[in-house]
Amino acid sequence: MAGMTTAHKHSSAPPQMPVCRLCRYYFITHDPARPYGCRAMGFKSRHNPAHVVFASSGMACQVFQPRDATPGSSEGPAGRE
């Protein structure tokens, strides 16, 4: 049961939300007033996009897609001989 939320003590406790920085649609903007963005949902915000989605819809993000592995991260010793 480690990592799982069992009974909610508060009715406003958010469900398991994805980590935006691990999502392919997440991006950092050059706008200091709205530094975080979601390409799938088409918005920029001052707050983490998953929190904005939950606050406005009451549901956890439904479009989370994990980022592809970066070249050379765990693909093997490519280029390291």
C-alpha positions as CSV (number, residue, x, y, z in Angstrom):
1,M,0.0,0.0,0.0
2,A,3.0,2.3,0.0
3,G,2.4,5.2,-2.4
4,M,-1.3,4.6,-2.6
5,T,-3.8,6.8,-0.9
6,T,-6.3,4.9,1.1
7,A,-9.1,6.8,2.9
8,H,-9.2,10.6,2.3
9,K,-9.3,12.6,5.5
10,H,-10.3,15.7,3.6
11,S,-12.9,15.7,0.8
12,S,-10.8,18.2,-1.2
13,A,-7.7,15.9,-1.4
14,P,-6.6,15.7,-5.0
15,P,-6.3,12.3,-6.7
16,Q,-2.9,11.0,-7.9
17,M,-1.8,13.6,-10.4
18,P,0.8,13.0,-13.0
19,V,4.2,14.8,-12.8
20,C,4.0,17.4,-15.5
21,R,7.8,17.6,-16.1
22,L,7.7,14.0,-17.1
23,C,5.0,14.6,-19.7
24,R,5.7,15.1,-23.5
25,Y,3.3,18.1,-23.6
26,Y,4.8,20.0,-20.7
27,F,7.0,23.0,-21.5
28,I,8.7,26.0,-19.9
29,T,7.8,29.3,-21.4
30,H,9.8,32.5,-21.6
31,D,7.0,34.4,-19.9
32,P,7.9,35.2,-16.3
33,A,4.2,35.7,-15.4
34,R,3.2,32.3,-16.9
35,P,6.3,30.1,-16.8
36,Y,4.7,26.6,-17.2
37,G,2.7,25.3,-20.2
38,C,0.8,22.4,-21.6
39,R,0.8,21.9,-25.3
40,A,-2.0,19.3,-25.2
41,M,-4.4,21.6,-23.4
42,G,-3.1,24.8,-25.0
43,F,-2.4,27.0,-22.1
44,K,0.4,28.6,-20.0
45,S,0.1,29.3,-16.3
46,R,1.9,30.5,-13.2
47,H,1.1,27.2,-11.6
48,N,1.8,23.5,-12.4
49,P,-0.6,22.6,-15.3
50,A,-1.8,19.4,-13.6
51,H,-2.9,21.5,-10.6
52,V,-4.7,24.0,-12.9
53,V,-6.5,21.2,-14.6
54,F,-7.6,19.7,-11.3
55,A,-8.7,23.1,-9.9
56,S,-10.8,23.9,-13.0
57,S,-12.3,20.5,-13.7
58,G,-12.1,18.5,-10.5
59,M,-10.4,15.7,-12.4
60,A,-6.7,14.7,-12.7
61,C,-5.1,15.4,-16.1
62,Q,-6.4,13.0,-18.8
63,V,-3.8,13.7,-21.5
64,F,-0.6,12.8,-19.7
65,Q,1.9,11.0,-22.0
66,P,5.3,10.0,-20.8
67,R,8.2,11.7,-22.6
68,D,10.2,9.5,-25.0
69,A,13.6,8.4,-23.7
70,T,16.3,10.9,-24.6
71,P,19.0,9.6,-27.0
72,G,21.9,8.0,-25.0
73,S,20.0,8.1,-21.6
74,S,19.6,4.3,-21.2
75,E,19.7,3.1,-24.7
76,G,23.2,1.7,-24.3
77,P,26.8,3.0,-24.8
78,A,26.1,4.7,-28.2
79,G,29.0,7.0,-28.9
80,R,31.0,5.9,-25.8
81,E,33.8,3.7,-26.9
